[in-house]
Amino acid sequence: MEPAQMMERAPHSPMAGTGWLEGWRLTFGGEDIGWEGALATIVEDPGSRVFVVLYDVTTLDEDGLDRWEGGELGMHNKIRLRVQTMDGSVLAWLYVLDAYEGGLPSARYLGVLADAAEAAAAPADYVDALRTRPCQGIGPEGRA
């Protein structure tokens, strides 16, 4: 979702809008495979929703994103879901972590997610909820 990371990882794929995944919840998992903590993913959860940023991804960039997201290692599954936008429903693909739910993300990683959501004009309460989620501190002091 972070614009600078997407520009680096998918330079031919412009942002195409934002929307909501209805019936899904943002969570974290794979703490044992993350570099600083658990990694973001989504799970089905009726009554919940996740803010997303949509990109018009080219075939060339899709291959690069698949590699970046650990496709060769089986870290993520790529799934297709309906995203609700201001212009209606669109079909999009997302990477879902192939690991157990649980664990805490690092404070740095959570900050990147919150900053990206804010830059994409996510509602303030959504951004605040990201910024106040439990997380791990960075460095020898352990959990924040």
QUIFENHU-V313793 format. One record per residue. N is the residue number from 1. BURIAL is + if it has 9 or more other ideal C-beta (glycine too) atoms within 8 Angstrom, else -. Layout:
# QUIFENHU-V313793
n-><N/N>
burial-><BURIAL/BURIAL>
This chain:
# QUIFENHU-V313793
n-><1/2/3/4/5/6/7/8/9/10/11/12/13/14/15/16/17/18/19/20/21/22/23/24/25/26/27/28/29/30/31/32/33/34/35/36/37/38/39/40/41/42/43/44/45/46/47/48/49/50/51/52/53/54/55/56/57/58/59/60/61/62/63/64/65/66/67/68/69/70/71/72/73/74/75/76/77/78/79/80/81/82/83/84/85/86/87/88/89/90/91/92/93/94/95/96/97/98/99/100/101/102/103/104/105/106/107/108/109/110/111/112/113/114/115/116/117/118/119/120/121/122/123/124/125/126/127/128/129/130/131/132/133/134/135/136/137/138/139/140/141/142/143/144>
burial-><-/+/+/-/-/+/-/-/+/+/-/-/+/-/+/-/+/+/+/+/+/-/+/+/+/-/+/+/+/+/+/-/-/+/-/+/+/+/+/+/+/+/-/-/-/-/-/-/+/+/+/+/+/+/+/-/-/+/-/-/+/+/-/+/+/+/+/-/+/+/+/-/-/-/+/+/-/+/-/-/+/-/+/+/+/-/-/-/-/+/-/+/-/+/+/+/+/-/+/-/-/-/+/+/+/+/+/-/+/+/+/+/+/+/+/+/+/+/-/+/-/+/-/-/-/+/+/-/-/+/+/-/-/-/+/+/+/-/-/-/-/-/-/->
